[in-house]
Amino acid sequence: MTETIEHDNGRPQNLTNIHLLYVMHAISPFTLWSLSVVAVIIGAIARDSVRGTWVESHYSWLARTFFWGLLWLVIGTFLFVVSLLGIFLLWLPWGILTIWYLYRVIRGWLRLNDRLPAPV
């Protein structure tokens, strides 16, 4: 297996942190999304250590996935709760959101394993 060398100091990149963030995001739908909040906070703190490298795109990818998911969760919940029928079908937007969220996490994680930047 080849190692990716960081451009500014010649050392191999440590990808353990971003892999851990992907794990946290991947299991977060099963923890009522609490791990996503923790992962976004850790990602925001740790992002400076990879600034300017291809790994930074994965931090952005996970943050965008989280915040877009949060937006759609709020909108979907509001729209379905205000309608009488929506109260019984609230599981539908949440299920679609969970599938979309996991798709984005898996897609980004596969690109990380191939040592490629996250999708744009």
ChimeraX commands (.cxc) that place a marker at each C-alpha (Angstrom):
marker #1 position 0.00,0.00,0.00 radius 0.5
marker #1 position 1.34,3.42,-0.82 radius 0.5
marker #1 position 1.50,6.25,1.66 radius 0.5
marker #1 position 0.33,9.71,0.79 radius 0.5
marker #1 position 2.93,12.30,1.70 radius 0.5
marker #1 position 1.76,15.61,3.07 radius 0.5
marker #1 position 2.85,18.44,0.80 radius 0.5
marker #1 position 4.41,20.81,3.31 radius 0.5
marker #1 position 6.48,18.68,5.66 radius 0.5
marker #1 position 7.09,15.38,3.81 radius 0.5
marker #1 position 5.48,13.20,6.50 radius 0.5
marker #1 position 2.78,10.61,5.80 radius 0.5
marker #1 position -0.69,11.90,6.60 radius 0.5
marker #1 position -2.44,10.56,9.66 radius 0.5
marker #1 position -5.94,9.60,8.58 radius 0.5
marker #1 position -7.03,8.07,11.89 radius 0.5
marker #1 position -8.99,11.14,12.98 radius 0.5
marker #1 position -11.02,11.45,9.78 radius 0.5
marker #1 position -11.73,7.69,9.78 radius 0.5
marker #1 position -13.00,8.03,13.34 radius 0.5
marker #1 position -15.25,10.92,12.25 radius 0.5
marker #1 position -16.66,8.81,9.42 radius 0.5
marker #1 position -17.39,5.99,11.90 radius 0.5
marker #1 position -19.16,8.42,14.21 radius 0.5
marker #1 position -21.25,9.81,11.35 radius 0.5
marker #1 position -22.04,6.33,10.04 radius 0.5
marker #1 position -23.49,5.09,13.33 radius 0.5
marker #1 position -25.10,8.39,14.35 radius 0.5
marker #1 position -28.55,7.61,12.85 radius 0.5
marker #1 position -28.71,4.76,15.36 radius 0.5
marker #1 position -27.79,7.04,18.29 radius 0.5
marker #1 position -30.48,9.67,17.60 radius 0.5
marker #1 position -27.87,11.76,15.73 radius 0.5
marker #1 position -26.00,12.63,18.92 radius 0.5
marker #1 position -22.69,11.30,17.57 radius 0.5
marker #1 position -23.02,13.57,14.54 radius 0.5
marker #1 position -23.04,16.61,16.76 radius 0.5
marker #1 position -19.93,15.37,18.58 radius 0.5
marker #1 position -18.24,14.50,15.26 radius 0.5
marker #1 position -18.91,17.95,13.79 radius 0.5
marker #1 position -17.44,19.63,16.86 radius 0.5
marker #1 position -14.34,17.39,16.78 radius 0.5
marker #1 position -14.03,17.99,13.04 radius 0.5
marker #1 position -14.18,21.75,13.47 radius 0.5
marker #1 position -11.42,21.62,16.07 radius 0.5
marker #1 position -9.18,19.18,14.17 radius 0.5
marker #1 position -9.64,20.73,10.72 radius 0.5
marker #1 position -6.76,23.19,11.11 radius 0.5
marker #1 position -4.25,20.34,11.24 radius 0.5
marker #1 position -5.10,19.31,7.66 radius 0.5
marker #1 position -5.73,22.74,6.15 radius 0.5
marker #1 position -4.48,22.93,2.58 radius 0.5
marker #1 position -4.41,19.15,2.02 radius 0.5
marker #1 position -6.81,16.86,0.20 radius 0.5
marker #1 position -8.00,15.54,3.57 radius 0.5
marker #1 position -9.57,18.92,4.35 radius 0.5
marker #1 position -12.20,18.22,1.69 radius 0.5
marker #1 position -13.44,15.30,3.80 radius 0.5
marker #1 position -13.91,17.54,6.84 radius 0.5
marker #1 position -15.96,19.92,4.66 radius 0.5
marker #1 position -17.92,17.02,3.17 radius 0.5
marker #1 position -18.93,15.71,6.60 radius 0.5
marker #1 position -19.81,19.17,7.91 radius 0.5
marker #1 position -21.94,19.95,4.85 radius 0.5
marker #1 position -23.66,16.57,5.14 radius 0.5
marker #1 position -24.50,17.27,8.78 radius 0.5
marker #1 position -25.78,20.82,8.29 radius 0.5
marker #1 position -27.82,20.03,5.15 radius 0.5
marker #1 position -29.26,17.02,6.97 radius 0.5
marker #1 position -30.15,19.18,9.95 radius 0.5
marker #1 position -31.86,21.72,7.69 radius 0.5
marker #1 position -33.91,19.03,5.92 radius 0.5
marker #1 position -34.77,17.42,9.25 radius 0.5
marker #1 position -36.21,20.68,10.57 radius 0.5
marker #1 position -38.08,21.48,7.34 radius 0.5
marker #1 position -39.45,17.94,6.94 radius 0.5
marker #1 position -40.52,17.68,10.55 radius 0.5
marker #1 position -42.23,21.07,10.46 radius 0.5
marker #1 position -44.11,20.36,7.23 radius 0.5
marker #1 position -45.25,16.95,8.33 radius 0.5
marker #1 position -46.23,17.96,11.85 radius 0.5
marker #1 position -48.38,20.91,10.76 radius 0.5
marker #1 position -50.46,18.67,8.53 radius 0.5
marker #1 position -52.86,16.23,10.16 radius 0.5
marker #1 position -51.85,13.35,7.89 radius 0.5
marker #1 position -48.19,14.19,8.38 radius 0.5
marker #1 position -48.30,13.22,12.02 radius 0.5
marker #1 position -48.83,9.61,10.94 radius 0.5
marker #1 position -46.28,9.75,8.12 radius 0.5
marker #1 position -43.45,11.52,9.95 radius 0.5
marker #1 position -41.28,8.41,9.65 radius 0.5
marker #1 position -41.17,8.83,5.85 radius 0.5
marker #1 position -39.04,12.02,5.61 radius 0.5
marker #1 position -36.87,10.81,8.48 radius 0.5
marker #1 position -36.28,7.50,6.68 radius 0.5
marker #1 position -35.40,9.26,3.41 radius 0.5
marker #1 position -33.08,11.62,5.27 radius 0.5
marker #1 position -31.35,8.70,7.00 radius 0.5
marker #1 position -30.77,6.92,3.68 radius 0.5
marker #1 position -29.43,10.12,2.08 radius 0.5
marker #1 position -27.18,10.79,5.08 radius 0.5
marker #1 position -25.71,7.29,5.09 radius 0.5
marker #1 position -25.21,7.44,1.31 radius 0.5
marker #1 position -23.13,10.62,1.64 radius 0.5
marker #1 position -21.09,9.24,4.54 radius 0.5
marker #1 position -20.37,5.97,2.71 radius 0.5
marker #1 position -19.57,7.76,-0.56 radius 0.5
marker #1 position -17.07,10.06,1.17 radius 0.5
marker #1 position -15.56,7.24,3.19 radius 0.5
marker #1 position -14.96,5.14,0.08 radius 0.5
marker #1 position -13.17,8.07,-1.56 radius 0.5
marker #1 position -11.06,8.51,1.59 radius 0.5
marker #1 position -10.08,4.84,1.46 radius 0.5
marker #1 position -9.00,5.38,-2.15 radius 0.5
marker #1 position -7.02,8.42,-0.94 radius 0.5
marker #1 position -9.07,10.80,-3.09 radius 0.5
marker #1 position -10.57,14.13,-2.11 radius 0.5
marker #1 position -14.22,14.15,-1.11 radius 0.5
marker #1 position -16.77,14.76,-3.86 radius 0.5
marker #1 position -17.61,18.37,-4.57 radius 0.5
marker link #1:1,2 radius 0.2
marker link #1:2,3 radius 0.2
marker link #1:3,4 radius 0.2
marker link #1:4,5 radius 0.2
marker link #1:5,6 radius 0.2
marker link #1:6,7 radius 0.2
marker link #1:7,8 radius 0.2
marker link #1:8,9 radius 0.2
marker link #1:9,10 radius 0.2
marker link #1:10,11 radius 0.2
marker link #1:11,12 radius 0.2
marker link #1:12,13 radius 0.2
marker link #1:13,14 radius 0.2
marker link #1:14,15 radius 0.2
marker link #1:15,16 radius 0.2
marker link #1:16,17 radius 0.2
marker link #1:17,18 radius 0.2
marker link #1:18,19 radius 0.2
marker link #1:19,20 radius 0.2
marker link #1:20,21 radius 0.2
marker link #1:21,22 radius 0.2
marker link #1:22,23 radius 0.2
marker link #1:23,24 radius 0.2
marker link #1:24,25 radius 0.2
marker link #1:25,26 radius 0.2
marker link #1:26,27 radius 0.2
marker link #1:27,28 radius 0.2
marker link #1:28,29 radius 0.2
marker link #1:29,30 radius 0.2
marker link #1:30,31 radius 0.2
marker link #1:31,32 radius 0.2
marker link #1:32,33 radius 0.2
marker link #1:33,34 radius 0.2
marker link #1:34,35 radius 0.2
marker link #1:35,36 radius 0.2
marker link #1:36,37 radius 0.2
marker link #1:37,38 radius 0.2
marker link #1:38,39 radius 0.2
marker link #1:39,40 radius 0.2
marker link #1:40,41 radius 0.2
marker link #1:41,42 radius 0.2
marker link #1:42,43 radius 0.2
marker link #1:43,44 radius 0.2
marker link #1:44,45 radius 0.2
marker link #1:45,46 radius 0.2
marker link #1:46,47 radius 0.2
marker link #1:47,48 radius 0.2
marker link #1:48,49 radius 0.2
marker link #1:49,50 radius 0.2
marker link #1:50,51 radius 0.2
marker link #1:51,52 radius 0.2
marker link #1:52,53 radius 0.2
marker link #1:53,54 radius 0.2
marker link #1:54,55 radius 0.2
marker link #1:55,56 radius 0.2
marker link #1:56,57 radius 0.2
marker link #1:57,58 radius 0.2
marker link #1:58,59 radius 0.2
marker link #1:59,60 radius 0.2
marker link #1:60,61 radius 0.2
marker link #1:61,62 radius 0.2
marker link #1:62,63 radius 0.2
marker link #1:63,64 radius 0.2
marker link #1:64,65 radius 0.2
marker link #1:65,66 radius 0.2
marker link #1:66,67 radius 0.2
marker link #1:67,68 radius 0.2
marker link #1:68,69 radius 0.2
marker link #1:69,70 radius 0.2
marker link #1:70,71 radius 0.2
marker link #1:71,72 radius 0.2
marker link #1:72,73 radius 0.2
marker link #1:73,74 radius 0.2
marker link #1:74,75 radius 0.2
marker link #1:75,76 radius 0.2
marker link #1:76,77 radius 0.2
marker link #1:77,78 radius 0.2
marker link #1:78,79 radius 0.2
marker link #1:79,80 radius 0.2
marker link #1:80,81 radius 0.2
marker link #1:81,82 radius 0.2
marker link #1:82,83 radius 0.2
marker link #1:83,84 radius 0.2
marker link #1:84,85 radius 0.2
marker link #1:85,86 radius 0.2
marker link #1:86,87 radius 0.2
marker link #1:87,88 radius 0.2
marker link #1:88,89 radius 0.2
marker link #1:89,90 radius 0.2
marker link #1:90,91 radius 0.2
marker link #1:91,92 radius 0.2
marker link #1:92,93 radius 0.2
marker link #1:93,94 radius 0.2
marker link #1:94,95 radius 0.2
marker link #1:95,96 radius 0.2
marker link #1:96,97 radius 0.2
marker link #1:97,98 radius 0.2
marker link #1:98,99 radius 0.2
marker link #1:99,100 radius 0.2
marker link #1:100,101 radius 0.2
marker link #1:101,102 radius 0.2
marker link #1:102,103 radius 0.2
marker link #1:103,104 radius 0.2
marker link #1:104,105 radius 0.2
marker link #1:105,106 radius 0.2
marker link #1:106,107 radius 0.2
marker link #1:107,108 radius 0.2
marker link #1:108,109 radius 0.2
marker link #1:109,110 radius 0.2
marker link #1:110,111 radius 0.2
marker link #1:111,112 radius 0.2
marker link #1:112,113 radius 0.2
marker link #1:113,114 radius 0.2
marker link #1:114,115 radius 0.2
marker link #1:115,116 radius 0.2
marker link #1:116,117 radius 0.2
marker link #1:117,118 radius 0.2
marker link #1:118,119 radius 0.2
marker link #1:119,120 radius 0.2
view
